[in-house]
Amino acid sequence: MSSLAAAGDTWGISGTTFLSAYIVIATAVWVAASRARRALADRRPDRLVADLSSRPHDVAHLNGGPDLAVYSALSSMHVSGTIVTAGRGNVLACGRPEAGTDELERAIHLTAVVPVPRHRLRFHRVVGTALAAVERRLTDAGLLLNDGERRSIQRVGLWMLAVAGLGLVRLLAGVAAARPVGFLVVALFAVTAVAAVQLIHAPRRSRFGDRTLARLRDEHHSLSPAMKPDWAANGATGAALGVGVFGMSALWASDPAFADELAAQKVAAASEVGGGYGGTVDSGGGGGGG
């Protein structure tokens, strides 16, 4: 009787046995893939990295990408008096930048000789060139991952895709044999979802970049939104560094009127500091089949 039952099982393996084995395989591959992705993101700098505190817009780019870098520059220019708001989220250059002014600020000042929407600044050629230079510095310093490194991290998702392929073959065989496959469908969906996330997503920031950003937060805690720092006292560099390290919440905490005039979106500090730009190399998920 038992031999007849076994003969009716897909591949001679009962659905319960295959499901248990599939869960173990999927979990093991997920753990291995997560570790591999973390290792690939753990880029080491080739040389000693200079203190980023002197380049607050670089810090902002590291934390939140080009948009936050622009906000950092605008915050500095607002304090130094080289930019004013012109209504409806527009900005307008005024005065003259001092000698030695950061390249990104000079680019914004040059672009905003006529009112320019804040959200369009990064798409102007001269500003885009300055932002690209910032990204190159961060990548060369090992703080951001280059495109090749990110593709290597994404390719690790092929491991989970292979597990999904095994589940799909079993599913099709089970359907052909008129066997119940409900649990396998659920498991296959979960494994495929994890594979898709790993194949599509890769962090922009390296783990070294994460550690650097965490260190800067500790070193410049006095600029955090919770401390409500005085931009006039901290100066233009302090204002830019506060936005760079702690994100848009620093702008809202220190100068809500300016933030509102820029039509800046208020977001929680946790969502920015948590690594929206950098993200994490881990992707949660599980699997099983019937």
N, C-alpha and C positions, 0 to 999 in steps of 0.2 A: 504493500500500500504506500509506504513512504517512498519507494523507488518510483512509483507512478507520479506521486506529487512532485518529486524532484525533477522528473522529466518534463513536467509542465512549466517549470520555472524558466524564465528568460536566461539564457546562457548557462542553465543548470544552477543558477544562484538565486536563492529566494530574494524577494523584494526587501525584506527586513535586513538580511545579511548585506545586500548591496548598499542599502541606505546607510547602515552603520559604517561600512568601509568607506563610502563616499564622503561621509562627514569627516572621518579621520584624514582622508587624503586632502580634502579641501582645506581643512584647518591647518594641516602641516604645510601645504603649499602657500597658504595665506601668510603664515608666520615667517616662512623662509623668504617670501617676496617682500614683506614689510622690512625685514632686516636688510635685504639686499638694497632696497630703495634708500634706506637710511644711510647705508655705507656709501652708496654712490653720491648722496647729497653731502657727505662729510668731506667737502673739499678743503684741502689745506693750502694756505697761502704760500707762494714760492719765496716771498721775502717779507720782511717786517712791514706791517701795515701802519701807516701814520695815524695819529689820533684824529678821528673823524669829527671831534668837537669843533674843530676849526672850519669844517665844511658842513654846516647844518643842512644845506639842501641835499647833499649826498646822503646824510642820515635819513632825511625825509623820503628820498627815493628808495632807500633800503627798506624803510618801514612800510611805505604805502604806494610806491611806484611814482610815475611821473606826475600824476595829479597832486599828490601830497607835496611833491617837490615844488610845484608851482605855488601852492598855498604857503609853503614855507618862505619862498622868495617874496611873495606878496606881503606876508606878515612883516618881514624885515624891511621892505620898501615902505610900508605904511608907517612904521616907527621912524624911519630915517627921513620921511617926507618926500620920497621920490615917486610915489604913486598915490592917487586918490580914486575914490569910487565915483562913478558918473551915472548912477541910477540903473536899475534893472539888471544888476549883476555886471555892469560894465566897469572897466578900470581905465584910467587915463594917466599918462606919465606927466610928471611935473618936476621942476627943479633940474638938477644935473647930478648924476651919480658921482660919488667921490672916486678919486684914483684908487685903483686896487679893488674896486667893487667886483663881486662875484660875476662870473660870465653869464650865469642864468639871469641874474638881476639886470645886467646890461641888455641882454636879449629882450627881456620883457619890457624894459624901458623904451627900447628902440621900436618895438612892435606897437606899444600903446601910445604913440604920438597922436593917434586919434582914438576915441573910445572903442574898446574891444571887449566883447563878452568874456568874462573870466574863463568860462568853460571851453572857449575856443583858443585860448592862448597857446596851449601845447601843440596845436596843429599848424601854427605859423612856422615857416621854415627856419627862421633864425632861432626861435625858442626850441624847436624840435632838435636842431643841431646841438644846442647847449645841453639839452636833456640826454641826447645820445652820448655826449662826452661824459656826463655823469655816470651813465650806465656802464660805459667802457671802463671807467676807473674802478667801479665797484666789482665788475667782473674780473678785471685784471688782479684785483686785490683778493679774489677768492670769496668775496662776500655774496655775490650773485652767481648763479650757475649759468654757464653758456648754453647755447642751443643744443650742442652735441651732448652735453651732460644731461640735459633735461630729456632728450630723446632716449638716452640709455636708461634713465629711470622709467620712462613710459614703457619701454620694451619689456621690462620685467612683468608687466601686465599680461604678457603672452603666456606666462606660467599658469595663471588662473584661467586664461582663455582655453588652454589645453584641458584643464579640469572640466570646464564647461562643455567642451567638445565631447569628452567621455560621457558626461551626463546626457548630452543630446543623443548620442548613439544608443545609449541604454534606453532612453525614452522612446525613440523610434522603434527599437526592437520590442519593447514592452507593448506599445500600441499595436504593432503588427501581430503580436501573440495574444492580443485581447487581455492583457494583464493590467491590474490596477496601477496607475502611475501618478496618482494625485500628489503624494508626498515628494516624488521626484520632480514634479513640475515646480513646486515651491522651492526645493533645493536648487534646481537648475536656474531659476530666476535670481536667487540670491547670489550664486556664484557668478553668473553672467553680469550682474550689477557691479560686483566688486571688480571683475575684470575690466569692465567698461570704464570705471572710475580710474583705475590704475593706468589704463592705456591712454586716457584723455588728459588726466591731471598729472602735473609734476610741479614741485615747488619752484619758485623763482629764486628764493633766497637759500643759500647753503646753510648747513648747520653751524658753520663758523659765523655766518652772517647773523643767525639767530642768537648765538652766544654774544656776539659783539653788541647787538641791539639791547640785549638784556643787561649787559654791563653798563651801557650808556644810560639806561633808565635808572640804574642804581646810583651812578655817579651824578646824575642831574635830577635827583628826586625833587629838589627845590623848585624845578620848573613844571612839575606835574600839575594837572588841573586841580587836584585836591588842595594844593597849596595856594591856588589863585595868585600866581606871581604877577608882579607889577611890571608890565612891559617897559614903561618909561625908566624904571630903575635898572632893569636887566639889559636894556638897549636892543638894537636891531638884531644882533647876533643871538642874544638870549631868546628873543621872541621867535626867531626862525628855528633855533634848536629845540625850544619847547614844542613847537608844532611838529618838528622832525621826529623827535623821540616819542612824543605822546599822542600824536595824531590830531585830528580836528577838534577833539574835546578840549585841547589846550587853547585853541583859538576861541572857542565859545566861552571858556572860563575866564580868559584874560581880556578879551575885547569882543563881547557879544554883539555890539553895535556894528563893528566892522564885519564880523562874520555874517550878520544878517544882511548887510549891504551887498556882500559878495554873493548872496543867495546860497551860502554854503549849507550843505546838508549836515544837520547835527547827528552825530553817531556816538555810540557809547565807546569809551576808551578801550573797554575789553575787546570789542570786536576788531579794533584797529591794531591793538598791541598783540592780539592773539595770532596774527599772521595771515590776514586775508591775502596779503601780497605774497608772503612767503609760503604759507600753508604748511602742511605737514606731509611727510612722505608716507605716513601710515594710512591705509584705507581699511575701514572696518568691513566686516562681512562674515558670512558663514555659508555652509552648504550641506546638502544631504540629498538622498534620492531613494526612490521606492521601487 
